[in-house]
């Protein structure tokens, strides 16, 4: 690598971090505005859908709730974990579309914004790693 005042590699890493953070924020704003019109209620955990993940078994909560018309709706969370986050019978916060109550999800930040959180962490890492690489290259 040449001795330029601003090495290319750290700049690319930092710029990637900025782009990924921007993408995460744009996706967050889009989802947030979508969910603002959705109704909220409490459901009850009915059980778990067990599946074989890459590193072992994962469990997706199965939740039942009554929508605004009183109809019972059951859904399986799209976010499965290696541990059972709730006990069967627990109350679970639910967010659902008033136009189609089958479009429902657990109303917790991690469940709602999982992708955005992961992208935000990756983008922040890029912002930290860029200057760190520049610092390390300087002492090389």
C-alpha positions as CSV (number, residue, x, y, z in Angstrom):
1,X,0.0,0.0,0.0
2,X,1.3,3.5,-0.8
3,X,2.0,6.2,1.8
4,X,-0.9,8.5,0.8
5,X,-2.3,10.9,3.4
6,X,-5.7,9.1,3.4
7,X,-5.3,5.4,2.6
8,X,-8.0,3.9,0.5
9,X,-8.9,0.8,2.6
10,X,-9.9,2.7,5.7
11,X,-11.9,5.1,3.6
12,X,-13.8,2.3,1.9
13,X,-14.5,0.6,5.3
14,X,-15.8,3.8,6.8
15,X,-17.8,4.7,3.8
16,X,-19.3,1.2,3.8
17,X,-20.3,1.8,7.4
18,X,-22.0,5.0,6.6
19,X,-23.9,3.4,3.7
20,X,-25.0,0.5,5.8
21,X,-26.1,2.8,8.6
22,X,-28.1,4.9,6.2
23,X,-29.7,1.8,4.8
24,X,-30.6,0.6,8.3
25,X,-32.1,3.9,9.2
26,X,-34.1,4.1,5.9
27,X,-35.5,0.6,6.5
28,X,-36.3,1.5,10.1
29,X,-38.2,4.7,9.1
30,X,-40.1,2.7,6.4
31,X,-41.1,0.0,8.8
32,X,-41.9,2.4,11.6
33,X,-44.4,4.3,9.5
34,X,-45.9,1.1,8.3
35,X,-46.4,-0.2,11.9
36,X,-47.8,3.1,13.2
37,X,-51.2,2.3,11.6
38,X,-51.3,-1.2,13.0
39,X,-53.3,-2.1,16.1
40,X,-51.9,-3.5,19.3
41,X,-53.2,-6.0,21.8
42,X,-52.1,-8.8,24.0
43,X,-52.1,-12.4,22.9
44,X,-51.3,-15.6,24.6
45,X,-48.5,-18.0,23.9
46,X,-50.0,-21.3,22.7
47,X,-46.8,-23.2,22.0
48,X,-43.7,-23.3,19.9
49,X,-42.9,-24.4,16.4
50,X,-39.7,-26.4,16.7
51,X,-37.3,-26.5,13.7
52,X,-33.7,-27.6,13.1
53,X,-31.4,-24.7,12.7
54,X,-27.8,-24.7,11.6
55,X,-26.5,-25.0,15.1
56,X,-29.3,-26.9,16.8
57,X,-33.0,-26.6,17.5
58,X,-34.8,-23.2,17.2
59,X,-38.2,-22.3,18.6
60,X,-40.7,-19.9,17.0
61,X,-43.5,-18.8,19.3
62,X,-47.1,-19.6,18.3
63,X,-49.4,-16.8,19.5
64,X,-53.2,-16.4,19.6
65,X,-55.0,-13.1,20.0
66,X,-58.4,-11.6,19.4
67,X,-58.5,-8.8,16.8
68,X,-60.7,-5.7,17.0
69,X,-63.7,-7.6,15.6
70,X,-63.3,-10.3,18.3
71,X,-62.1,-13.0,15.9
72,X,-59.3,-15.3,17.2
73,X,-56.2,-15.2,15.1
74,X,-53.2,-17.5,15.6
75,X,-49.8,-16.8,14.1
76,X,-46.2,-18.2,14.3
77,X,-43.5,-15.6,14.9
78,X,-41.0,-15.2,12.0
79,X,-38.2,-14.8,14.6
80,X,-37.1,-18.2,16.0
81,X,-34.5,-18.5,18.8
82,X,-32.5,-21.3,20.3
83,X,-34.2,-20.6,23.7
84,X,-37.9,-20.3,24.5
85,X,-38.3,-16.6,25.2
86,X,-41.7,-17.1,26.8
87,X,-43.6,-19.7,28.8
88,X,-46.7,-21.3,27.4
89,X,-49.7,-19.3,28.6
90,X,-47.7,-16.1,29.0
91,X,-49.2,-12.8,27.7
92,X,-47.4,-11.6,24.6
93,X,-47.7,-8.1,23.1
94,X,-49.0,-8.3,19.6
95,X,-49.1,-5.8,16.7
96,X,-51.3,-6.6,13.7
97,X,-52.6,-5.0,10.5
98,X,-56.2,-3.7,11.0
99,X,-56.8,-4.5,7.3
100,X,-55.6,-8.1,7.6
101,X,-55.2,-9.4,11.1
102,X,-53.3,-12.5,9.8
103,X,-50.4,-10.1,9.3
104,X,-49.3,-10.1,12.9
105,X,-46.1,-10.1,14.9
106,X,-44.8,-10.0,18.4
107,X,-44.7,-6.3,19.4
108,X,-41.2,-6.1,20.8
109,X,-38.4,-4.0,19.4
110,X,-36.2,-6.9,18.5
111,X,-39.0,-8.8,16.8
112,X,-40.1,-5.7,14.8
113,X,-36.7,-4.4,13.8
114,X,-34.4,-7.4,13.8
115,X,-32.8,-6.7,10.3
116,X,-32.4,-3.0,11.1
117,X,-30.7,-3.7,14.4
118,X,-28.2,-6.1,12.7
119,X,-27.5,-3.6,9.9
120,X,-27.0,-0.8,12.4
121,X,-24.5,-2.9,14.3
122,X,-22.7,-3.7,11.1
123,X,-22.6,-0.1,10.0
124,X,-21.4,1.1,13.4
125,X,-18.7,-1.5,13.2
126,X,-17.6,-0.1,9.9
127,X,-17.4,3.4,11.3
128,X,-15.2,2.1,14.1
129,X,-13.1,-0.2,12.0
130,X,-12.2,2.4,9.3
131,X,-10.3,4.7,11.6
132,X,-8.8,1.7,13.5
133,X,-7.4,0.3,10.2
134,X,-6.0,3.7,9.3
135,X,-4.3,3.9,12.7
136,X,-2.9,0.5,12.4
137,X,-1.7,1.1,8.9
138,X,0.1,4.2,10.1
139,X,2.2,2.3,12.5
140,X,3.0,-0.5,10.1
